[in-house]
Amino acid sequence: MPPAPVRFRDPVTVLADHAASALVRCPRCARLAHYGRRGGQSPEHRVVCRSCGLSRPAGRPALWLSASTRHGEIWAYNLEHLDLLRRFVAASLRERDPWYEHGRKMTYIARLPAWIKSAKNRTEVLRVIDRLRASVTER
């Protein structure tokens, strides 16, 4: 009896839902830093680096979770975003709401490039995603 397929159900999110905070490359020391809004009196976007102590308002620096493949670029804002992408790529059965249901149709998952969705690229894409995840956890 063949094993049950790994299922993925589209959570009906858009890219902006994942962009509130991001893991970025520190502009000062080029190590892992956090980018996002800080509460309080000034709700501005800030870069916070634990390695060099940088904490200042800034435009968005380069993403930490970014890698090139022979097909294109794979990137994610944060670990939750990367986990969503990994669960989608690893699944052999990918489900979404039927066309007649109300709600968003062009979700983040629906807008992914065809080469990421392709089963023939699954092992390569998963290998790159796992490498990106390891770059965060080893630091």
N, C-alpha and C positions, 0 to 999 in steps of 0.2 A: 504494500500500500504506500503510495507516494506521500511525502510529508505535506501537511497543510500549508497553503501559501501564506506568506507574511503579508498582512493587510495594512493599508494606509488609507485613512479617511481624510480628505482635504478639510482642514480646519476653517476654511473660508476667511483667510486673512489677506491683507495686502502688505506690500513691502514697508509702508510707513508704520505699520504696527510693530515692526522689529527695530525701528531706527531710533528709539528713545535713548538708548545708550549703546555705545560701541567700544570695542577693543581696538585701540589704535597704536601706531608706532609713535613713541615720544619724540617731539621735535628737538629736544635737547640731547637725550642720550640714546635714542633709537631703540629703546626697550619697550616692553609692554606697558601701556597706559590705558586709562579709562577716559572716555569722552561722553559727556551727557549733561543734562540740566541738573543744577543743584538748587534746592529750595532756598527759602529764606527771602531776604529783601531783594536780591538780584538773581532772578531765575534765568541766567544766561548759560550758554554752553561753555563748559570748562574742560580742560585737559588736566588730569590728575595722574601723576607718575609716582609710584612708590619707590622706584629705584633712585631717582635723582631729586625727588621732592618738588618737582614742578607742579604748580597749581595755578593756572591762569586762564582767563577767557581766551578762546582761540577759534579759528575756523577749523573745519574738520581735517585733521591730518590723515595720512595714509592708513588704510585699514590693516590691522594685524592679521586677520583671518582672510588672507588672499593668496592665491597660488595659480600659476599658469599650468595648463595641460596642453597637449598637442591639438585639442579641439577648441579651447578657449579658456577664459578666466573663471575660476570658482572663487566666490567671496561670500562672506557673511558678516553681519554687524557684531554679533555676540554669540555666546555658546548656545543659547536657546534657538537662535536663528540657524546655527550650524546643525543643531540636533534635529530640527524640523527638516532641513535639507537631507540629512543622512537617513532619517526614517523614510522619506519619500523615495530616495534612490534605492535603498535596500529592499523595499517592498516589491513583491512580484505581483501583487493585486492592489491596484490603485483605484480608489473609489471617490466619487464626488457626487454632489446633489444632482438629481435629474434636471434636465433643461427647463422643465415646467415649474420648478420650485422658485419661490421668490428669493431675492438676495443677490449677492455679487456673483457674477459669472467669471470675470477675469481676475481671479485671485492670484496670489503670489505663485502658487504651484502651477496654475494654468499658464502663467507668463514665462516660466522657465524655458531656456533654449531646448530645442529638440535633441541636441547631443547629450544633454544631462538626462533627459527622459528616456533615452534609448537604452534598451537592455544590453546591447552589445558593449556599451561603455561603462556598465555598472561597476565592474571590479576596479577599473582605473579611477573612476570618480570617487568610489568609496575609499580607495587607498589615499587619495589626495585629502579627502575630508578627515580621515583618521590622522594623517600627518599634521593637518592644521590644528586639530584638537590636542594632539600631543605637544604642539609648540606652546600651548597655553598652560597645560598641566605640569610641564617640566620646569617651569619658571617659578 
